């Protein structure tokens, strides 16, 4: 009885441990991200010569077609240059007609010297006329092209900075236009472990906030390489050094969404749940796995029979680990599914040390 009582007191002083059982299930990676939908293709449009804005033809949110006039401009100086060039061209035509009359007169009078002189002058005048014709065509083409700002593609007007009576691009681009055909995109940063399981072109549902409602839309996932990631980060004004720090553990993806209800700037959220390929292992909570250098091990409970009853000891088991998420890791060998794995202990334990197993198990 004294021995039994002594063992009972001893067991009360043993380290307490809580155990769990491994699970033979696929490892699931879950990611929840939020972002803002922005146009996949956007153009900043202005009059390249800085002409005065005569009329604004569109407003923010308007849908426009390729070639549609967005802004009308005016420039008196450019118009006068064209009219002056046109007048000089007409004067040169009159000069050529006069030289032609002189040549006819010289030929009628059989004045060979005068005929040769007039003929040379006539050839020179015709060359000058050709030069003036090219200059006139160029001025006319510039006048026509600069007079109207036209949509380069079908799209949605994102922003209108043009103000009647002001010079073009006085307060930023006159028109900000987003392509309606290329849709909108949301950039997200995901764990590198999850990016390995995502294929480019994979579809997923996203939740988009439109006015006071939330709508489910279909999106297409695109993986971003390093060059593309840095280019888009710099374009959006993010911190480059922050991206480099996070690049080792995170990757970037784009979610492309094409829906006629979108106008850009909508808040959107995404929930991804992807199972890892079956590695033939057992799922073990991360907190149960210990590491020393390149080795990984866990503690399991081993029951030993004795004359005064069974005792429990902690047994160190080296294991090989596989894929992992933020909660669990795949253990490929060393334990069985029904092995009681030590999840937590009231104090540090050693291999072969007696322990006291608590009945209320803590699961992962």
C-alpha positions in Angstrom: 0.0 0.0 0.0 2.9 2.3 0.8 4.4 1.6 -2.6 1.0 2.2 -4.3 0.5 5.5 -2.4 4.1 6.5 -3.3 3.5 5.8 -7.0 0.3 7.8 -6.8 2.1 10.8 -5.3 4.9 10.5 -7.9 2.4 10.4 -10.8 0.9 13.7 -9.5 4.2 15.4 -10.0 4.9 14.1 -13.5 4.7 16.4 -16.5 1.2 16.7 -17.9 0.7 16.2 -21.6 -2.2 16.6 -24.0 -2.4 14.3 -27.0 -4.0 14.2 -30.4 -4.3 11.7 -33.2 -3.0 12.1 -36.7 -5.4 12.2 -39.6 -5.1 10.4 -43.0 -6.7 13.2 -45.1 -5.4 15.5 -47.9 -3.7 18.6 -46.7 -5.8 21.6 -47.5 -4.4 25.1 -48.2 -6.8 27.9 -47.5 -6.3 31.5 -48.5 -8.6 34.5 -48.0 -7.6 37.8 -49.7 -9.1 41.1 -50.4 -8.3 43.8 -53.0 -9.6 46.4 -55.4 -10.5 45.7 -59.0 -8.6 47.9 -61.4 -8.7 48.1 -65.2 -6.5 45.5 -66.9 -5.6 48.0 -69.7 -5.8 51.8 -69.1 -4.8 54.7 -71.2 -4.1 58.4 -70.3 -5.1 60.5 -73.2 -4.4 64.2 -74.0 -3.7 66.5 -76.9 0.1 66.1 -77.5 0.4 69.7 -78.7 -1.3 71.2 -75.7 -4.2 72.8 -77.6 -7.0 74.7 -76.0 -10.0 72.5 -75.0 -13.1 73.7 -77.0 -15.6 71.0 -76.0 -15.7 67.9 -73.7 -17.9 65.2 -75.3 -18.0 62.6 -72.6 -18.4 62.2 -68.8 -17.0 59.8 -66.2 -18.6 56.4 -66.5 -19.6 56.7 -70.2 -19.1 53.7 -72.5 -17.3 54.7 -75.7 -16.5 53.0 -79.0 -13.2 52.9 -80.9 -12.8 56.2 -82.9 -15.5 58.1 -80.9 -14.6 61.7 -80.2 -13.9 62.4 -76.6 -12.6 66.0 -76.6 -12.6 68.8 -79.3 -9.7 71.2 -79.4 -8.9 74.5 -81.1 -5.7 76.4 -81.9 -5.8 79.6 -83.9 -2.1 79.7 -84.6 -2.2 76.2 -86.2 -5.2 77.1 -88.2 -3.5 80.3 -89.4 -0.4 78.3 -90.4 -2.5 76.0 -92.5 -4.3 78.9 -94.2 -1.0 80.7 -94.9 0.4 77.5 -96.5 -2.7 77.2 -98.5 -2.4 80.8 -99.8 1.3 80.3 -100.7 0.4 77.2 -102.6 -2.2 79.1 -104.6 0.2 81.9 -105.3 2.8 79.3 -106.6 0.1 77.9 -108.9 -0.5 81.4 -110.3 3.3 81.9 -110.7 3.5 78.7 -112.7 0.7 79.7 -115.0 2.5 83.0 -115.6 5.7 81.2 -116.5 3.8 78.9 -118.8 2.4 82.0 -120.6 5.9 83.4 -120.9 7.2 80.1 -122.4 4.4 80.1 -125.0 5.2 83.7 -125.9 9.0 83.0 -126.2 8.3 79.9 -128.4 6.1 82.0 -130.6 8.8 84.6 -131.1 11.4 81.9 -131.6 13.5 83.4 -128.7 15.5 80.3 -127.8 17.5 81.9 -125.0 14.3 83.2 -123.3 12.6 79.9 -123.9 15.4 78.0 -122.1 15.4 80.5 -119.2 11.6 80.4 -118.8 11.7 76.6 -119.0 14.3 76.4 -116.1 12.3 78.8 -114.0 9.1 76.7 -114.7 10.8 73.5 -113.5 12.0 75.2 -110.4 8.6 76.6 -109.7 7.0 73.1 -110.1 9.5 71.7 -107.6 8.6 74.5 -105.1 5.0 73.7 -105.7 5.6 70.0 -104.8 7.3 71.0 -101.6 4.5 73.3 -100.7 2.0 70.6 -101.4 3.7 68.2 -99.0 3.9 70.9 -96.3 0.2 71.7 -96.9 -0.8 68.1 -96.6 1.2 67.7 -93.3 -0.4 70.8 -91.8 -3.8 69.6 -92.8 -3.2 66.1 -91.4 -1.9 67.6 -88.1 -4.8 70.0 -87.9 -7.4 67.1 -88.4 -5.6 64.7 -86.0 -5.1 67.3 -83.2 -8.6 68.8 -83.5 -10.3 65.8 -81.9 -9.2 63.3 -79.2 -10.6 59.9 -80.2 -11.0 56.7 -78.2 -8.2 54.2 -79.2 -10.4 51.2 -78.1 -13.8 50.3 -76.7 -13.9 51.3 -73.1 -15.2 53.1 -70.0 -14.3 56.6 -69.2 -12.6 56.4 -65.8 -11.7 60.1 -65.3 -12.3 63.4 -67.0 -9.8 66.2 -66.3 -10.5 68.2 -69.4 -12.0 71.7 -68.8 -13.4 73.9 -71.5 -11.2 76.9 -72.2 -8.1 75.4 -70.5 -5.0 74.0 -72.3 -4.8 70.3 -72.7 -3.2 68.3 -69.8 -3.3 71.3 -67.5 -4.3 69.1 -64.5 -3.3 65.6 -65.6 -4.4 63.6 -68.7 -7.6 65.0 -70.3 -9.3 61.6 -70.3 -8.5 58.3 -68.4 -9.9 55.4 -70.4 -10.1 51.8 -69.4 -10.6 48.9 -71.9 -14.0 47.3 -71.5 -12.9 44.2 -73.5 -9.9 43.3 -71.3 -11.9 43.5 -68.1 -10.5 44.3 -64.6 -7.9 42.7 -62.4 -7.1 42.3 -58.7 -3.6 41.7 -57.5 -3.0 39.5 -54.4 -0.1 38.2 -52.5 -0.3 34.5 -51.6 2.0 32.1 -49.8 4.6 30.5 -52.0 3.4 27.0 -50.8 -0.1 27.7 -52.3 1.2 29.2 -55.5 2.8 25.9 -56.4 -0.7 24.3 -56.5 -2.3 27.0 -58.7 -2.2 26.8 -62.4 -2.4 29.7 -64.8 -5.9 30.0 -66.3 -7.6 28.4 -63.3 -11.1 29.8 -62.6 -12.4 30.8 -59.2 -15.3 32.7 -57.8 -14.8 36.1 -56.2 -17.2 38.3 -54.2 -17.5 41.8 -55.6 -19.1 44.8 -53.7 -21.3 46.8 -56.1 -23.3 49.6 -54.4 -24.9 48.0 -51.4 -24.9 44.4 -52.7 -22.3 41.7 -53.0 -22.3 39.7 -56.2 -20.4 36.5 -57.1 -18.4 36.8 -60.3 -16.1 34.4 -62.1 -12.4 35.2 -62.2 -9.4 33.8 -64.0 -6.1 33.3 -62.0 -2.9 34.5 -63.7 0.6 33.8 -62.1 3.0 36.7 -62.2 6.7 36.3 -62.9 9.3 38.5 -61.1 9.6 41.0 -63.9 5.9 41.5 -64.3 5.4 41.7 -60.6 8.0 44.4 -60.1 6.7 46.4 -63.1 3.1 46.4 -61.8 4.3 47.2 -58.2 6.2 50.2 -59.4 3.3 51.4 -61.5 1.0 51.2 -58.5 3.4 53.2 -56.4 4.0 50.4 -53.8 7.2 50.1 -51.8 9.8 48.1 -53.8 11.9 47.1 -50.7 8.8 45.7 -49.0 8.1 43.5 -52.0 11.6 42.2 -52.0 11.4 41.3 -48.3 8.1 39.4 -48.8 9.2 37.8 -52.1 10.9 34.9 -50.4 7.7 33.6 -48.7 5.0 35.1 -50.9 4.1 35.2 -54.6 1.8 37.4 -56.5 -1.2 36.5 -58.6 -3.7 38.4 -60.7 -7.4 37.7 -60.7 -8.9 38.8 -64.0 -12.7 39.5 -64.1 -14.8 40.5 -67.1 -18.2 41.7 -66.3 -20.3 44.5 -67.8 -21.4 45.7 -64.4 -17.8 46.6 -63.4 -16.5 50.2 -63.6 -13.3 49.8 -61.7 -12.5 50.6 -58.0 -14.9 47.9 -56.6 -13.8 46.0 -53.5 -13.5 42.3 -54.0 -12.6 39.3 -51.9 -11.4 35.8 -52.7 -11.5 32.5 -50.8 -9.2 29.7 -52.1 -9.3 26.2 -50.8 -6.9 23.8 -52.6 -5.9 20.3 -51.6 -2.3 19.1 -52.0 -1.5 16.0 -54.0 -1.8 12.9 -51.8 1.7 12.2 -50.3 0.6 9.1 -48.5 1.3 10.6 -45.0 -0.5 11.6 -41.9 -1.6 15.1 -40.9 0.0 16.3 -37.7 -0.4 19.7 -36.0 2.6 21.9 -36.5 3.0 22.6 -32.8 3.6 18.8 -32.3 6.6 18.8 -34.6 10.0 19.7 -33.2 13.1 20.4 -35.2 16.8 20.3 -34.5 18.9 21.3 -37.5 17.8 19.2 -40.5 16.0 16.6 -38.3 12.4 16.6 -37.4 10.8 14.6 -34.6 7.6 14.2 -32.5 6.8 12.7 -29.1 4.3 9.9 -28.9 2.8 8.3 -25.7 4.0 4.7 -25.1 2.2 2.6 -22.5 4.3 0.3 -20.3 2.6 -2.4 -18.2 3.7 -3.0 -14.6 2.7 -4.9 -11.5 1.1 -1.7 -10.0 -0.5 -0.6 -13.3 0.4 0.8 -16.6 2.7 3.8 -16.9 3.0 6.3 -19.7 6.3 7.5 -21.1 7.2 10.0 -23.8 9.0 8.4 -26.8 10.9 10.5 -29.3 10.2 9.5 -32.9 12.2 10.9 -35.9 9.9 11.6 -38.8 10.1 12.8 -42.4 7.9 15.8 -43.2 6.3 16.8 -46.4 4.0 19.6 -47.5 2.6 22.0 -44.8 0.1 24.8 -44.3 -0.1 27.2 -41.4 -1.7 24.6 -39.1 -0.7 21.1 -40.2 2.2 19.2 -41.7 2.2 15.9 -43.7 4.3 13.3 -41.8 5.4 10.6 -44.2 6.8 8.0 -41.9 7.6 7.0 -38.3 4.0 6.9 -36.9 0.7 5.2 -37.4 -2.7 6.9 -37.7 -3.7 5.8 -34.2 -0.5 6.8 -32.5 -1.2 9.2 -29.6 0.9 12.3 -30.5 1.9 14.7 -27.7 0.6 18.1 -28.7 1.5 20.1 -25.6 3.2 19.6 -22.3 3.2 21.5 -19.0 7.0 21.5 -19.1 9.8 20.3 -21.4 10.0 16.5 -21.7 12.7 14.1 -22.6 12.8 10.8 -24.5 11.7 8.0 -22.1 10.5 10.3 -19.4 7.3 9.3 -17.5 4.4 11.6 -18.2 0.8 12.0 -17.1 -1.7 12.0 -20.0 -4.7 14.3 -19.6 -8.0 12.9 -20.6 -9.3 16.1 -22.3 -7.5 16.0 -25.6 -6.6 19.2 -27.4 -7.1 18.8 -31.1 -5.5 20.8 -33.9 
